[in-house]
Each structure stands twice: as C-alpha cells, then as structure tokens.
Amino acid sequence: MDLHQALTSFALYEPCLLVKTGIADLWRVRDSQQRDLVLKLYHSDDMGNEAPGVALMQIWAQSNPRPVPHLYHVTRNAIVMDFIKAGTLGQAMRDGHWAADEALATFAADLHNVPLPPVVGLPALSEWFHVLFQITFAPDCPDGTKRDMRRASELARGLLQSQSNIRPLHGDLHHDNVFCSDFGHVTIDAKGVLGEPAYELANAMRNPKGCAARLYDKDLQINRLDIFARHLSVDRTRLAQWAAAKCAWSMALRAKGTQKADPEADLLSLLLNLADEA
C-alpha cells in the first residue's frame, strides 16, 4: 500500500510528512471528522519486526484507561492512530523536569498491571541478544570496549538463563516513547517481547537523548535505578545488569557484526559499574 492508496482506503486528507525512519514514513493527516491523526506507512509489505509490538498495542488499546493512542486502522503495512499534540517525558527531562523519571516508572508499573490475554507471536528476549553474543572486534577496537562488551555479554547470558515471571513487555519503554496526553500518559513504538519485568526500563537508563550530563552522573543514575526498581517491584541489581546488557546490545546492533569505538562506550562502563555495586 502506497500513500495514495492509504489515503483513499482510510478516507484521509491533507498529508504532511512528520518523519522518515528506516522502515516507515509517518504522516500527519486528517479524516472526515477533521481529527488530527498519524498514518504510519511501512516501506515493505509488512511491519517486519514491529509487528509483535503492534499486536501488543492493539490489546492495550482495549483497556481502560488506555495506555496507547487510539488505533483506528491496522493493516499489514499501515497504522492510523491518534496524533498526540502533547510533548514526551523525554522533552520534559530535557527541559529540566527530573520528575519525569518518576512519571515514567509509575507508567511502566501501571502498564504491567493491565490484564492481558495470551499474546501469541512475541519473540523471546534471547532472540534479540544473538547480535551481542555474535559480535567480533575490529583491530582498532579499544581494549576497554572489548572488555566491557565481553562482560556485558556474560551478564546477558546469565540474566536470560535465570529470568522469572516472564510476561509480555513493551520492549523499548523510555522517555521519548511516552507522551503526556490529555487523558494521561500513552506510549508508542512498542517492540513486543517476552521477558522478565526487570528488563522493561533497562533502556530508560540510557535515555533520554540530550541529557548526557545526567546520564553520565553516577549518583544520579543510582537514584534513577532506585526509582525504576521500586516502582516495578524488581531486584535493582538485575535491573542494573539489564541496563548494561541493553547498552551493549545497542552498541552491537550499531556495529553490524564488528565492534569498533562507540560513543556509548563510557556509558556502558558506568552501567557495568552500577551493576557491580548494586
């Protein structure tokens, strides 16, 4: 389905491109009721690895209060959903509102309290981490990065083998994926994965972007770890370990098989230290 076909099929008008990603174009559109909506149109014939997350969001969309935007149409390669005019928790953090960490943690806990029927088709966390386990190192990769990537890989293996209370997770829950809407916080871009709750806010420990001074402050990160673990009622050591493992996974994904120097290497080192001391 191309843009013209989507506009015709869903009776949408006035397309305005919001952003192009590697897998989809997002358009701000209007419908016959003059509602502002978002059309997410995938470049391929399907949603690829985002399909599990969309399936999970469809289930969440039936709950009350609803933790996701209203989904008006979902096809193999297109989604029409509410346009959220409010800002994200990430923007709140960049504006200096540090209570956004508490808001994110509260939202994550509420999300996990939503009753869910059996959700089929979600990948296991272990499937995601193959990219980290298979990483090799370029000749010029810094020794410290090699050491930390190997340490994080060991942590990830141990975590995956000892998970408990495995459940459907958002999989990419961080500040810039949570909007402050008129009817409460809502999340977008769920990846959909089966894992333990301690993983859910691992990525939040390296977010939001644009807050480097806060992310690299060990005392502040310890405080964030306490907030996230307390609200999710999970072991803070496991959450810290997942944060380091997730950071290394993201580095490996960027490396595309061969690890070199990476801008998050220092953050990985800090998160590993937190995991050791938690």
Residue, then its C-alpha position, 0 to 999 in steps of 0.5 A: m500500500d502506497l500513500h495514495q492508496a492509504l489515503t483513499s482506503f482510510a478516507l484521509y486528507e491533507p498529508c504532511l510528512l512528520v518523519k522518515t525512519g528506516i522502515a516507515d514514513l509517518w504522516r500527519v493527516r486528517d479524516s472526515q471528522q477533521r481529527d488530527l491523526v498519524l498514518k504510519l506507512y511501512h516501506s515493505d509489505d509488512m511491519g517486519n519486526e514491529a509487528p509483535g509490538v503492534a499486536l501488543m498495542q492493539i490489546w492495550a488499546q482495549s483497556n481502560p484507561r488506555p495506555v496507547p493512542h487510539l488505533y483506528h486502522v491496522t493493516r499489514n503495512a499501515i497504522v492510523m492512530d491518534f496524533i498526540k499534540a502533547g510533548t514526551l517525558g523525554q522533552a520534559m527531562r530535557d527541559g529540566h523536569w527530573a520528575a519525569d523519571e518518576a512519571l515514567a516508572t509509575f507508567a511502566a508499573d501501571l502498564h504491567n498491571v493491565p490484564l492481558p490475554p495470551v499474546v501469541g507471536l512475541p519473540a523471546l528476549s534471547e532472540w534479540f541478544h544473538v547480535l551481542f553474543q555474535i559480535t567480533f572486534a575490529p583491530d582498532c577496537p579499544d581494549g576497554t570496549k572489548r572488555d566491557m562488551r565481553r562482560a556485558s555479554e556474560l551478564a546477558r547470558g546469565l540474566l536470560q538463563s535465570q529470568s522469572n515471571i516472564r510476561p509480555l513487555h513493551g520492549d523499548l519503554h523510555h522517555d521519548n516513547v511516552f507522551c503526556s496526553d490529555f487523558g494521561h500518559v500513552t506510549i508508542d513504538a512498542k517492540g513486543v517481547l517476552g521477558e522478565p519485568a526487570y528488563e522493561l526500563a533497562n533502556a530508560m537508563r540510557n535515555p533520554k537523548g540530550c541529557a548526557a550530563r545526567l546520564y553520565d552522573k553516577d549518583l544520579q543514575i543510582n537514584r534513577l535505578d532506585i526509582f525504576a526498581r521500586h516502582l516495578s517491584v524488581d531486584r535493582t541489581r538485575l535491573a542494573q545488569w539489564a541496563a548494561a546488557k541493553c547498552a551493549w546490545s545497542m552498541a552491537l546492533r550499531a556495529k553490524g557484526t564488528q565492534k569498533a569505538d562507540p560513543e556509548a562506550d563510557l556509558l556502558s562502563l558506568l552501567l557495568n559499574l552500577a551493576d557491580e555495586a548494586 
